[in-house]
Amino acid sequence: MGIAVPNPPLSKNNDLTQKLLDYVRKNGHAKTGALIEVLGSPRRSVIRMLNKLIADGRLVREGNGPGAVYKINDSQKM
């Protein structure tokens, strides 16, 4: 009989993703620059997280370039 081993703790990326989502929920929207400051992560990492969340349907992007704003996808709210 084996002993059940708990799953390893969430990776740093999961923590950052949760922080990102919490920030967007709290503020209603977010820009890339604000997320970089809040998360303390490099721009590329933040953009990668944002793109993954958009692909997963959790966020939507309004606009392009420096004026882009990210919001929680209303169709995902429960």
N, C-alpha and C positions, 0 to 999 in steps of 0.2 A: 504494500500500500504506500502510495506516495502522499506526501504532505502538500496540501494546496499552497501554492506560492502566490501571493498577491501580485497583481500587475505592477510593473514599475511605475513610479510617479509620472505625472504628465510631463512631457518635455517642455523646455523653455518656450518653444514655438507655440504650444497649446496655451501656455500662460499668457503669452503676448497676444495671441488671437483673442482670448477671452477679455483681456484688458482693452483691446481695440474695440470689440463689440460693446463692452460696457460703456466706453467713452462715447460711442456713437449713440447708444440708447439714451444716455444721460443728457447729451447735448442736442439730440435730434438729428444732427448731421455732423460731418467732419471733413476737413480738408487734409490733404497729405502732409503739409507742413506742420499742422497742429499735432497730427498723430506721431510724426517723427519726434517732436519735442516730448510728448507725453510718454511714449514708449521707450525713448532713448535708443532707438534702433536706427541703423543706416536706412537712407531713403529707399534703396533697392529692396531691402527686406520688407519694409512697410508696403511698398507697391506690390511685391510678390504676394504678401498676405491678403491685401485688398483684392487683387485679381482672383485669388483662390476663393475668397468669400463671395465674390460676384459670380464666379463659375458655379459655386455650390448653391446659389440662389438666396444667400443670406443677406447680401447687400446689393444695392443698386447704385450706379454712378449717374449723376446728372451733370452734363457738361463734359468738356475736355480740357486737357492741358492744366495750367496752374489754377484755373477757375473751377475745376471739377470738385463736386461735392458728393460725399458718400452718405447714404442713408440706409436704414434698416429696410429690407424688402417687405412692404406692407402685406403682401400675400403670404409671407412666412409667419406673421404675428399670430399668436394663438390667444 
